[in-house]
Amino acid sequence: MSAAVTEEARPAGPVPAVRDPAERKARASQSFWTAVVGVPAIFSVLRLGVEAGGELQTTLLLVANVGTVNLLAGFLTTAARLLSTGLVATFALGAVLRVSVDRMPPTVRRPLFARWVDVTPAWFAVASFLLALVTWQLLYLPLLVPAFVAAFQLTPARLHEQRVPRVLLLVGLLGGYAWLLAPTLADAVDQREWLALLLLSAPPLLALAITGPLPGAVVRPLASVTEAAVLATLVWAALPVISTPVLPLTVTTVESAPGVTEDIRGHVVTTDDVSMVLLQERGGVRYVPTGQVRAQVLCPSEEELPRHRLRIHDFHVEDSLLEGLGRRVRPVHRIDAACRAVR
């Protein structure tokens, strides 16, 4: 009798494990901060390998001389735009998915981006948007408007309780934006820069309808697609970042014999009392006696040359706010003849 009761009371199948909400939050926090810290570190190491041309000894030479602090500073200088883009996309999509899942049954699994938004402090999200504000090119800066609205769920209803004042505020904000960019939009039409016209004009209108919640039937498929799309986009955008030189490009004039000079185009790895170590642009490391160095000039890369002729109040659309302010303090000097001659 006792055995029968025991068998009847025993569950038919395994009891599903119920995760504690605190445990889920801790795991989400760990995965988020691992991605934020680990991805830049991996990119920095990959950059050294690409910069060295895939040669082990050259890579070890760069590792020994570049240093962790300089490598991190170089990464932030060249990849801050990519890092801020990933964070802004994560916070914007995660906030929309979170508000959508919150209105669904508790048994629905929360998307990864929504869990990351749950554990991210507000100050870090604001700092990510500020980093994007100063590092993004002005051409893409309007995209921050719908992203910020989505990340913080700033619906039009939050502007004012009554409908008429709310509409007047929206018209005033959109009118001020149009007045600010009117000369640039007119130039874009004249120059037939349709993509630039779309990027500058459409985002504020998109911000009016970017907030959630989304229909429950599309939350899960949309979460999977957007997370994969963000990851693929970041990987695609990271390829130019990984191939960006860690060291500045220079042309060094060397006098190998009396009256015989040679221009070496490459990157200075290190310099001491004996020799200067140059990583040549076309590959290979060259040791030049310090006493033979006669001149050295800094050369811009081809990626820095502008492709558009549009400006926003004296700021070029391909410059960030930091770059534009820097050019005002120290205008771009002419390219040295040595940079054009040596290839």
Buried (B, 14 or more C-beta within 10 A) or exposed (E): EEEEEEEEEEEEEEEEEEEEEEEBBEEBBEBBBEBBEEBBEEBBEBBBBBBBBEEEEBBEBBBEBBEEEEBBEBBBEBBBBBBBBBBBBBBBBBBBBBBBBEEEEEEBEBBBBBBBBBBBEEEEBBEBBEBBBBBBBBBBBBBBBBBBBBBBBBEBEEBBEEEEEBEEEBEEBBEEBEEEBEEBBEBBEEEEBEEBBEBBBEBBEBBEEBBBBBEEEEBBEBBEEBBEEBEEBBEEBBEEBBEBBBBEBBBBBBBEEEEEEBBBBBBBBBBEEEBBBBBEBEEEBBEBEEEBBEEBBEBBEEEEEEEBEBBBEEBBBBBBBEBBEEBEEEEEEEEBEBBEEBE
